[in-house]
């Protein structure tokens, strides 16, 4: 598989006009299934599943950063869902599926971004699912090697893949968020319903001893946040692709033992129960709490700029 030339505009889904003081570098989630005989383990950049999926992801996830930041999104050769699932079942994580080609692509994109595009601006780095699995490796490896870049990081939104207690202990430069406006920190959670808790169901994006923060009250303990604290969830009409902000009852409470955020939101559970349990809202980790995340991005930027 050929390396990606990130000097080419075609290697990026989003190369924004620069009109904000802060950037976001976003790594998208798994779009490619790779389940048919003969399918490659890793998607080509022009894979149809990826190209259509990234449009939806932008509408309901990565767009949350656009009000406050210049949004950069590189294409990368991502691991197929089947490869990631098999790797998880065999090893307990998807690290082996993403630590080669996907990680190499993303770190090449970061190299090009920091040298040619960032212009020393503060930045947010964010992702979802496989994107956050890669982001976890970036935090542990790439930024340890580039502390000068890391010093300008407003926050890392590693949503939908675990940051573990062991990760934080082994990497003292990695700090997990303690509240709503601390900076240079990692923000992460997994959204699931009570049925997943009752079944003690794990999924391919949850690691043992993972850490979550509540996206409504920004606490790490089990203080309950009612849906009245939810500023609005984003919902997409599957037929038209139109989005709107609604109240879908998205409350939130951290389950500290599982490292998840439990919600009673009126959302559709993930169909892949084999990998996600009976009531995972993995695909809605951002969308259930969309307006709260948008507000939080602005608060963390204001705090960073105020230092």
N, C-alpha and C positions, 0 to 999 in steps of 0.2 A: 504494500500500500504506500503510495507516494506521500512524501511530506507536504504540508500545506504551506504555500507562500502567502503569508499574511500582509505582504506589501500590496497584494491585489485586492481591489474593492470586492471582487466576487467571492473572496474568502470570508466575508463578513455578512451576517444578516442585517446588522445595524451598525452603520458608521454615521454618527449624528453630526448635525451642525452644532458648533460649540457656542452655547449661549447661557451656560450655567457655570458656577464656580467649582462644582464638584462633578466627578464622573461616576458612573456605575459600569463595572465589567461583569456581565451576566453569562452564566453557563447553564444551558437549557437541559431539561430532563430527557428521559428515554422516550424516543418516538418510534424507534425501529424495533420490529419484533424479531425477525431472523429465525422463523420457525420452520420454514419450508426446506426440504432437502436441497442441498446445494447453495443455500443462502450463506453469504459470508458472515463471519462472526461480528464484523464491524461494518457499519454503514458507510457507503460513499457519501461525499458531501452533497451530491445531487439526488440522493435517495428520495423518492416521492413521499414516503411516510414521514420523513424528517421535514421536508419542505412544507407539507400541509400542517403537520403537528406544531411546528414552531410558530406559525401564524396564530393558532389558538393559544399557545403558551404566552405569546406576547400580549394577546388581548386580556387574559385573565391572571397573568402572573407578572411578567417582567415589566409591563406597562406601569406597575405600581411605583417604579423608580423615576418615571419620566417627568413628573411635575417638578422634581427637585434636582435632577441630575441629567448629564449628557449620557445616554445609554449606548454602550458598546456591546455587541453580541457576535462573537466569532462562530463560524461553523467549525465542527470537529468530527472526526471519525469516531462515532460513539459505539459502545458495545450494544449488541442486540439484547432484547429482553430475555431471550432464551439462554444466551451465554451468561448473562448476569444472574439469572435464576439458578442455573446449574452450579455456577461458581459459589453462590450463597449456600446452596444445599450441601456442597462438598466441603466448604471451608468456614462457613459461618459469617462471611462478609462478601461483598462484591469487589473488594480491593484488587484481587488478582485480575479481574476483568477490565478494570479501568486504569491500573497503574502503568500500563504499557502505552499503547497507541493513543488512547484518549488523553492521558496525562501529558504525553509528549507534545501533542497538538496544542493543548491549552497553555502549557508553559511557553511554547513557541509564540503563541498569540500574545501572551503577557510580555514576553521579551520585546516583540514589535511594538506593542501598545505603549510600554513605558519609555522606550527609546524615541519613538516617533510620533505618538499621538497624545500622550498624557500631559506633556508640558508642565510637569511638576505640580499639577493640581491634586488636591485631596481626592480620595476615591473611596467608593464602596465596592466590595466584591460580593457577588451573590450567585445563588443557584437554586436548583430544586432537584431532588431525587438523585439520579446519576450525576447531574451537574454539581450537586452538593457533596457527593462522594468524591468527585475530583477536587472540589474546593477544599475538602478536608485534607487531602494529600498536598495541595498547594500550601495550605496554612502550615502544615507540618514540615514540608520540605522546601519549596520554592522561596517562601518568605523568610525562612530561617537563613537561607543563603543570600537574601536580598533585604537586610534590615533597613536599608535606606528607603526602599519602597514601603515597607511595612509601617514605618513611622508616619506615613501619610494616609494610612487606612482609617477612614472614619468608622467603619464597622464591616463585619462580614456576616451576611445573611445566608447561613448554611441550612436552609429550610428543607425538611423532608429527608435528611440523612443524619445519622447520629454523630454528634461530637461526644466522646465518652470521657468519663472521669480519668481513665488511664491516659487518654490523649492529652488532657490538660496537665496531668502530673508529669508526664514525660517531656512536655514541651512548655517550659515556663514562660516563653514569649506569648503563648496563647492564653488569652483571658476571656472567660465567658461573661456575658452581660449579667449585671446584678440589678439593673433597673431600666428605666425608660430612656435615659439620656446619657449613659456613660459611653465613652468612645474608645476606639482601638480594640473593640470587643467582638465576640462571636454571639450571634443570635440564632437559635435553632429550636425547632419543635416538630412533633408528629401529631397530626390530628386523627383521632379515632373515636368511635362510639363506645358506649358501655358494653355492648356484646363482645367486643374484642378483649376488654378487660376481664369479663366473666369467663371467656374461653382461654385466657392467658395466651392469646395468639400473638406470635411474633411475625414480623414481615422482613422482607429483604432489605429494607431501608433502616431497620431498627437494630442496633447493636446492644449487647448487654451493658448495663451501667451508663446508658446514654443520658444526656442532660437536656432538659427543655425549659424554656421560659414561657410564661403565659402571655399571649399576644394581645390581651385586653387590659390586664392590670400590671403587666411587666414585672411580675413576681416569680421567683423560682420555687416557692413553697406551694402548698396545696390550697391556698386561699382561693375560694370560688369567685369567679367573675360572671355575673349574670349577663344575659343577652342584651340588657339595656345599656351595657357598656360598649356593645358592638356598634361601630359607626356606620356599618353597612358592608354587606357581602356583594361580590360581583357575580352575576349569573349570566350565562350565555344561552341564547336560543339556538338549539342545535340545527334547526332548519334554516334560519336566516343568518346566523353568526353574529347577530346583534347582541350587545351586552347592556345590562342595566344594574344599578345598585338596588338591592332589596334587603329587607329584614327577613332572614331565614332562621331566626332563633339561635344564632351562633354564640352560645355561652362558652365558657372555657374554664377548665380546672386541671392543673398539673397533677399527673399521677407520678409521684417521685420515684416509686419503685420500678415503674415501667419506662420512665423517661419519655412520657407522652403527654399530650394535652387532650383531655376527654371533653367532647362536645356533644350536645343534643341537636345540633344544626340539622335542618331539613335538607340534607344533601344525600346524593345517591352513593352508597358504599362502592368501593372498588370491586370491579367484576372478577378480578384475579384472586379469588379467595385462597387459592393454594399458596400464593406468595404474600398475601396481605391480611388474611383473617376474615371473619364474617362481617365486620363493620369498620373497615379502614376508610378514612377520608383522605388518603394520601394525595390523590389528584387535586384535592381542594385545600391543601395546607395553606396556600396563599389566599385563595378566593374567598373562603369563609370569613377571613379577617382582613379583607382587602383594604378598606379605608383606615383601619387601625395601623396597618403596616405603612400605608402612605403617610399618615400623620407622624409615625415613629421615625421614618426616614428623615423627615423635615426637622424633627426635634433633635435627632442625633447630629445632623449637619449644623444646626444652630449652636449646639453645645460645643462642637468641634471648632467652629469659627469664632466662638466667644472666648476660647482659651487664649 
